[in-house]
């Protein structure tokens, strides 16, 4: 008897492990195949709660993971791309999307479940193909098949009249308190960090009559609260808006689960009768109970979302510490497992880095011309920020490089080139600052004629900055030909200004002491233009402008 129970427990554990492996395999394939679709969905997020919830549900149904959707959302909120209201709407919708897994699990009650196991073979075969789309589809099928292998194994742990089945039945005859069952479901889900796993195991146990349908109701309601633990873990160390989002999501789920438990307790007998007869069997009935509960929950909570957000804005105050200059604006480690979106965040972070370099360029150039050093500390601090962003983006790209598709590998290379060029622009600004200090120490200052010549170049260069920043922010490259023309104009200006300077030296209208500073500044301005054109053209080709001209 003891050996039979041990064997059944091992079968259950192996089945649960196999189920989770299948879920992860299928989810991985879906993420790779639908990454761009999910990205488009998130771009459509608006200040409409139903659109947000619909996007959350659809994204989760696509990638089969509310955790993935929640983590992406937390990343967007942290980056300031989503408001708390938008983020909460998406996360609550994600919990509806995850009920698709319960419906999938309930298919194991049908006669077709044995045939579904065959998709594992098809999936494994497709995973050996060279074409990436076929490999991803194979991963989805293989994951689906392995998932059903796990379900069949779990079902095998609860044979009719088996020792483990009888033991579980006796246990749940003792544990009848709905609120205790709610807590058990919540804690188990928090432990495995997957409401899908909890729901799957409970649905199988209900189908095998190891536990009653009434107990199943409360266990899956507990799972709807326990699933928030993934969102909590994703938000650790997040900013104030992230903390608000997590607290709101948890409070909403906990209150609604409590209300749902009370209502289910009052109408327990009627619910058991309805869900067991209306949907054909206990497994499908429990899966549909979870779907209907989530739909009703969203309809009830949606009118109160904005007042709830405002309440938590008062409860969780903003912290002054969040204004750190070195804080990254967009990239977030929580998005690293969603490469398509992570790459877009990298591009935005690079645009942010270029803006910082542009500000330093203008301040340092002004120092050279006017020798006003009030901004010296600001320039040096911003250079530290640029270096900080450069290092962090580099680390992020290295971590991301192992996760991107072949199609996105060129973007990684482009971004490495971009941050290198932008970092060099920052260095040129520091060079201007140092030259200004040296000129001031030597009591040297450029003439009005020289300043007028420099301004010709910097006017062109500022146009180039604006074009590249705009292209990076919008991911559009329509202005690249104009950018190339402006860079060629700086080359011509460099030659023209150098010749004019030598003419003034020959006519002795310019002092020889200023000559090295003049020549260096012209050269450095021209190099800034070169780096800018490299950044712009790296959006379409890592090899840069010269390669495209061939």
C-alpha positions in Angstrom: 0.0 0.0 0.0 2.8 2.4 1.0 4.7 1.5 -2.2 1.7 2.2 -4.3 1.2 5.7 -2.7 4.9 6.5 -3.2 4.7 5.3 -6.8 1.6 7.5 -7.4 3.2 10.5 -5.8 6.3 10.1 -8.0 4.0 9.8 -11.1 2.2 12.9 -10.0 5.4 14.9 -9.5 6.9 13.7 -12.8 3.6 14.5 -14.6 3.6 18.0 -13.0 7.2 18.6 -14.0 6.6 17.4 -17.5 3.5 19.6 -17.7 5.6 22.7 -16.7 8.4 21.7 -19.2 5.7 21.5 -21.9 4.3 24.9 -20.9 7.7 26.6 -21.0 8.6 25.0 -24.3 5.3 26.0 -25.9 5.5 29.5 -24.3 9.1 29.9 -25.7 8.0 29.0 -29.2 5.0 31.3 -29.0 7.1 34.2 -27.8 9.5 33.8 -30.7 6.7 33.5 -33.2 4.5 36.2 -31.9 7.0 38.7 -30.5 6.3 41.3 -33.1 2.5 40.8 -32.7 2.8 41.3 -29.0 4.9 44.4 -29.6 2.2 45.8 -31.9 -0.5 45.0 -29.3 1.4 46.9 -26.6 1.8 49.9 -29.0 -2.0 50.2 -29.1 -2.4 50.6 -25.4 -4.5 53.6 -24.7 -6.2 55.2 -21.7 -9.2 53.0 -22.3 -9.5 50.2 -19.6 -11.2 47.8 -22.0 -8.5 48.2 -24.7 -5.8 47.7 -22.0 -7.6 44.6 -20.6 -8.2 43.2 -24.1 -4.5 43.7 -25.0 -3.4 42.0 -21.8 -5.7 39.1 -22.4 -4.7 38.8 -26.1 -1.0 39.1 -25.4 -1.2 36.4 -22.7 -3.2 34.1 -24.9 -0.5 34.5 -27.6 2.5 33.8 -25.4 0.6 31.5 -22.9 2.1 33.3 -19.9 0.5 36.0 -17.7 4.0 36.3 -16.1 5.6 37.3 -19.4 2.8 39.9 -20.1 3.1 41.2 -16.5 6.9 41.5 -16.7 6.7 43.3 -20.0 4.1 45.7 -18.6 6.2 46.4 -15.4 9.2 47.2 -17.7 7.1 49.7 -19.7 5.8 51.3 -16.5 9.3 51.5 -15.2 10.4 53.2 -18.5 7.6 55.7 -18.3 6.0 54.4 -21.5 2.8 53.2 -19.7 0.9 55.0 -17.0 -0.2 53.1 -13.8 -3.8 53.0 -15.2 -2.7 51.5 -18.5 -0.4 49.0 -16.8 -3.0 47.8 -14.3 -5.5 47.4 -17.1 -3.1 45.2 -19.1 -2.1 43.1 -16.1 -5.7 42.5 -15.0 -6.5 41.5 -18.6 -3.5 39.1 -18.6 -5.1 37.1 -15.8 -8.1 36.6 -18.1 -5.8 35.5 -20.9 -4.2 32.8 -18.7 -7.5 31.0 -18.4 -6.8 29.8 -21.9 -4.4 27.3 -20.3 -7.2 25.9 -18.2 -9.3 25.3 -21.2 -6.4 23.6 -22.9 -5.9 21.3 -19.9 -9.6 20.4 -19.9 -9.2 18.9 -23.4 -7.4 16.0 -21.6 -10.9 14.9 -20.6 -11.8 14.2 -24.2 -11.0 11.1 -26.3 -8.8 13.2 -28.6 -6.2 13.7 -25.8 -4.3 10.6 -26.9 -4.0 11.8 -30.5 -2.8 15.2 -29.2 0.2 13.4 -27.9 1.3 12.8 -31.5 1.9 16.5 -32.0 5.1 16.0 -29.9 6.5 13.9 -32.7 5.6 16.4 -35.4 7.0 19.3 -33.3 10.3 17.5 -32.7 10.7 16.8 -36.4 10.0 20.5 -37.3 12.6 21.7 -34.7 15.3 20.1 -36.9 14.4 22.3 -39.9 16.7 25.2 -40.8 13.9 27.7 -41.3 13.4 29.7 -38.1 9.6 30.0 -38.4 9.3 26.2 -38.8 11.6 25.6 -35.8 9.5 28.0 -33.7 6.3 26.3 -34.8 7.9 22.9 -34.0 8.7 24.2 -30.5 5.1 25.2 -30.0 3.8 21.8 -31.1 6.4 19.9 -29.1 5.6 21.9 -26.0 1.8 21.2 -26.5 2.5 17.5 -26.9 4.8 17.4 -23.8 2.1 19.3 -21.9 -0.4 16.6 -22.6 2.1 13.9 -21.8 2.4 15.6 -18.4 -1.4 15.7 -18.0 -1.7 12.0 -18.9 1.0 11.2 -16.3 -0.9 13.2 -13.6 -4.1 11.4 -14.5 -2.3 8.2 -14.1 -1.4 9.1 -10.5 -5.1 9.1 -9.6 -6.6 5.8 -10.8 -10.2 5.1 -9.7 -10.0 3.4 -6.2 -6.2 4.0 -6.0 -4.6 4.6 -2.7 -3.5 8.1 -3.5 -6.9 9.0 -4.9 -8.6 7.7 -1.7 -6.0 9.5 0.4 -6.6 12.9 -1.3 -10.3 12.4 -1.1 -10.1 11.8 2.6 -7.9 14.9 3.0 -10.2 17.2 1.2 -13.2 15.7 3.1 -11.4 17.0 6.2 -10.3 20.3 4.6 -13.7 21.7 3.7 -13.3 25.3 4.8 -13.5 27.4 1.6 -11.2 30.1 3.0 -8.6 27.5 3.9 -8.8 26.0 0.4 -8.5 29.6 -1.0 -5.3 30.0 1.0 -3.9 26.6 -0.1 -4.5 27.5 -3.7 -2.9 30.9 -3.2 0.2 29.5 -1.4 0.8 26.7 -3.9 0.6 29.1 -6.8 3.0 31.5 -5.1 5.4 28.5 -4.6 5.4 27.3 -8.2 4.9 30.8 -9.6 2.3 29.6 -12.1 -1.5 29.8 -11.8 -1.6 27.7 -15.0 0.2 24.9 -13.2 -2.1 25.1 -10.1 -5.2 25.2 -12.3 -3.9 22.3 -14.5 -3.3 20.1 -11.5 -6.6 21.0 -9.8 -8.5 20.4 -13.1 -6.9 17.0 -13.4 -7.7 16.0 -9.8 -11.3 17.1 -10.2 -11.5 15.1 -13.5 -10.2 12.0 -11.7 -12.6 12.6 -8.8 -9.7 12.9 -6.3 -11.3 16.1 -5.1 -14.8 17.5 -5.5 -15.8 20.2 -8.0 -16.7 22.4 -5.0 -13.2 22.2 -3.6 -11.8 22.9 -7.0 -13.7 26.2 -7.2 -11.9 27.6 -4.1 -8.5 26.2 -5.0 -8.5 27.9 -8.5 -9.8 31.1 -6.9 -6.8 31.0 -4.6 -4.6 30.6 -7.7 -5.9 33.9 -9.1 -4.4 35.6 -6.1 -1.2 33.6 -5.9 -0.3 34.4 -9.5 0.4 38.0 -8.5 3.7 36.8 -6.9 5.3 36.8 -10.4 4.4 40.5 -10.8 5.6 41.3 -7.3 9.0 39.7 -8.0 9.2 41.5 -11.4 8.6 44.8 -9.6 11.3 44.4 -6.9 13.4 47.6 -7.0 11.0 49.3 -9.3 10.0 53.0 -9.1 7.0 54.4 -7.4 4.6 53.8 -10.3 5.7 50.1 -10.5 5.0 49.7 -6.7 1.6 51.4 -7.2 0.7 49.0 -10.0 1.7 45.9 -8.1 -0.3 47.0 -5.0 -3.4 47.8 -7.0 -3.2 44.5 -8.9 -2.8 42.5 -5.7 -5.6 44.4 -3.9 -8.0 43.9 -6.8 -7.3 40.2 -7.1 -7.4 39.6 -3.3 -10.7 41.5 -2.8 -12.4 39.9 -5.8 -11.2 36.4 -4.9 -12.6 36.9 -1.4 -16.0 38.2 -2.7 -16.0 35.3 -5.3 -15.4 32.8 -2.5 -18.3 34.2 -0.4 -20.7 34.1 -3.4 -19.5 30.6 -4.4 -20.1 29.4 -0.9 -23.6 30.8 -0.8 -24.5 29.2 -4.2 -22.2 26.2 -4.0 -24.7 23.5 -4.7 -26.2 25.4 -7.6 -22.7 26.1 -9.0 -21.7 22.4 -8.8 -24.9 21.4 -10.6 -24.7 24.1 -13.3 -21.0 23.7 -14.2 -21.0 19.9 -14.1 -24.1 19.6 -16.4 -23.9 22.7 -18.6 -20.3 21.9 -19.8 -20.5 18.1 -20.0 -17.9 17.1 -17.4 -16.1 18.4 -14.3 -12.9 19.3 -16.0 -14.4 21.5 -18.6 -16.9 22.9 -16.1 -14.1 24.0 -13.7 -12.1 25.6 -16.6 -15.3 27.5 -17.6 -15.9 28.6 -14.0 -12.5 30.2 -14.0 -13.2 32.0 -17.4 -16.6 33.3 -16.3 -15.3 34.4 -12.9 -12.5 36.4 -14.6 -14.8 38.0 -17.1 -17.3 39.1 -14.4 -14.4 40.2 -12.1 -13.1 42.5 -14.9 -16.5 43.9 -15.7 -17.1 44.7 -12.0 -13.7 46.2 -11.3 -13.3 48.3 -14.5 -15.5 51.3 -13.6 -13.5 51.7 -10.4 -10.0 51.5 -11.9 -9.4 55.3 -12.2 -10.6 56.1 -8.6 -8.5 53.1 -7.3 -5.4 54.4 -9.1 -5.9 57.9 -7.7 -6.3 56.4 -4.2 -3.0 54.5 -4.4 -1.3 57.7 -5.8 -2.2 59.3 -2.5 -1.1 56.2 -0.4 2.2 55.6 -2.2 4.0 58.9 -2.5 6.7 59.8 -5.0 10.2 59.8 -3.8 12.7 62.5 -4.6 15.4 59.9 -4.9 13.8 58.9 -8.2 15.4 61.9 -9.9 18.8 60.3 -10.1 20.7 61.6 -13.1 22.3 58.3 -13.8 18.9 56.4 -14.0 18.2 54.6 -17.2 15.0 55.7 -18.9 14.0 52.7 -21.0 16.1 49.5 -20.8 15.0 47.1 -18.1 16.3 43.6 -17.2 12.6 42.5 -16.8 12.2 42.8 -20.6 15.3 40.7 -21.5 13.2 37.6 -22.2 11.1 39.5 -24.7 13.9 40.4 -27.2 11.7 42.2 -29.8 10.5 44.7 -27.2 13.8 44.8 -25.4 15.5 45.9 -28.7 13.0 48.7 -29.1 13.8 49.9 -25.6 17.5 49.8 -26.4 16.9 52.0 -29.4 15.0 54.5 -27.2 17.8 54.4 -24.6 20.3 55.2 -27.3 18.2 58.2 -28.4 18.2 59.3 -24.8 22.0 58.9 -24.7 22.4 61.0 -27.9 20.2 63.7 -26.4 22.6 63.9 -23.4 25.6 64.1 -25.7 23.8 66.9 -27.7 23.3 69.0 -24.6 26.9 68.5 -23.6 28.1 69.4 -27.1 26.2 72.7 -27.0 27.3 73.6 -23.5 31.0 72.8 -24.2 31.0 74.6 -27.5 29.6 77.6 -25.8 32.4 77.5 -23.3 35.0 77.5 -26.1 33.4 80.6 -27.7 32.4 82.6 -24.6 34.7 81.1 -21.9 31.9 81.1 -19.3 32.6 78.2 -17.0 29.4 78.1 -14.9 28.3 74.9 -16.6 31.6 73.0 -16.0 30.3 70.8 -13.3 27.1 70.1 -15.3 29.2 69.1 -18.3 31.3 66.7 -16.3 28.3 65.1 -14.5 26.6 64.6 -17.8 29.7 63.0 -19.3 29.5 60.5 -16.4 25.9 59.9 -17.2 26.8 59.2 -20.9 29.5 56.8 -19.8 27.1 55.1 -17.4 24.4 54.7 -20.1 27.1 53.4 -22.5 28.3 50.7 -20.0 24.7 49.7 -19.1 23.6 49.4 -22.7 26.7 47.4 -23.6 26.0 45.0 -20.8 22.3 44.8 -21.8 23.2 44.1 -25.4 25.6 41.3 -24.4 22.9 39.6 -22.3 20.4 40.1 -25.1 22.6 38.8 -27.9 22.0 35.2 -26.8 18.2 35.6 -27.0 17.5 37.4 -30.2 16.5 35.8 -33.5 18.8 35.7 -36.5 16.8 38.5 -38.0 17.5 40.8 -35.0 21.2 40.0 -34.7 22.1 42.8 -37.1 20.3 45.3 -34.8 22.5 44.2 -31.9 25.6 45.0 -34.1 24.1 48.3 -35.1 23.4 49.3 -31.6 27.0 48.5 -30.5 28.3 50.8 -33.3 25.8 53.6 -32.3 26.7 53.7 -28.6 30.4 53.7 -29.5 30.0 56.7 -31.8 27.8 58.6 -29.3 30.3 58.0 -26.5 33.0 59.5 -28.8 30.7 62.6 -29.4 30.6 62.9 -25.6 34.4 62.7 -25.5 34.6 65.5 -28.1 32.4 67.7 -25.9 34.8 67.1 -23.0 37.7 68.0 -25.3 35.9 71.3 -26.1 35.5 72.0 -22.4 39.2 71.2 -21.7 40.4 73.4 -24.7 38.2 76.3 -23.3 39.9 76.0 -19.9 43.4 75.9 -21.5 42.6 79.0 -23.7 41.3 80.8 -20.6 44.4 80.0 -18.6 46.6 81.3 -21.5 44.4 84.4 -21.9 43.4 83.5 -25.5 40.1 84.1 -27.2 38.8 83.5 -30.7 38.1 86.6 -32.9 34.6 87.4 -34.1 35.6 86.2 -37.6 36.7 82.9 -36.2 33.5 82.5 -34.1 31.4 83.3 -37.2 33.2 80.5 -39.1 32.7 78.0 -36.3 29.0 78.9 -36.1 28.7 77.9 -39.8 29.8 74.4 -39.0 27.9 74.0 -35.7 24.6 75.2 -37.3 24.9 72.3 -39.8 25.9 69.8 -37.0 22.9 70.8 -34.9 20.7 70.0 -37.8 22.4 66.6 -38.0 21.8 66.0 -34.3 18.1 66.7 -34.7 17.7 64.4 -37.7 19.5 61.5 -35.9 17.6 61.9 -32.7 14.3 62.0 -34.5 15.2 58.9 -36.6 16.2 57.0 -33.5 13.0 57.9 -31.6 10.7 57.1 -34.5 12.8 54.3 -36.0 12.4 56.0 -39.4 15.3 56.6 -41.9 13.7 58.9 -44.5 16.1 61.8 -43.7 19.3 59.7 -44.2 20.1 61.2 -47.7 19.8 64.7 -46.2 22.0 63.6 -43.2 24.6 62.4 -45.7 24.5 65.8 -47.6 25.0 67.7 -44.3 28.0 65.6 -43.4 29.6 66.3 -46.8 28.9 70.0 -46.2 30.9 69.8 -42.9 33.8 68.3 -44.9 33.7 71.2 -47.3 33.5 73.7 -44.4 36.4 72.1 -42.7 38.6 72.6 -45.8 37.2 76.1 -46.4 37.7 77.3 -42.8 41.2 75.8 -42.6 42.2 77.7 -45.8 40.8 80.9 -44.5 42.6 80.5 -41.2 45.9 79.9 -43.0 45.3 83.1 -45.1 44.8 85.1 -41.9 48.0 83.6 -40.5 49.9 84.6 -43.7 48.5 88.2 -43.5 49.3 88.2 -39.7 45.6 89.0 -38.8 45.6 86.0 -36.5 47.9 85.1 -33.7 50.0 82.0 -34.0 49.2 81.0 -30.4 45.5 80.5 -31.4 46.3 78.4 -34.5 46.5 74.9 -32.7 43.2 75.6 -30.9 41.5 76.7 -34.1 42.7 73.7 -36.1 41.8 71.3 -33.4 38.3 72.7 -32.9 37.5 72.6 -36.7 38.8 69.0 -36.8 36.7 67.9 -33.8 33.6 69.5 -35.2 34.0 67.6 -38.4 34.6 64.3 -36.4 31.3 65.0 -34.5 29.6 65.1 -37.9 31.2 61.8 -38.9 30.0 60.1 -35.7 26.5 61.5 -36.2 26.3 60.1 -39.8 27.5 56.8 -38.5 24.8 56.6 -35.9 22.1 57.6 -38.4 23.2 55.0 -41.0 23.7 52.3 -38.4 19.9 52.2 -38.2 19.8 50.5 -41.6 23.4 49.1 -41.9 26.0 48.5 -39.2 28.8 49.1 -41.7 27.8 52.8 -42.0 27.4 55.5 -44.6 30.5 54.6 -46.7 29.4 51.1 -47.3 25.9 52.2 -48.5 27.4 54.5 -51.0 29.2 51.7 -52.9 
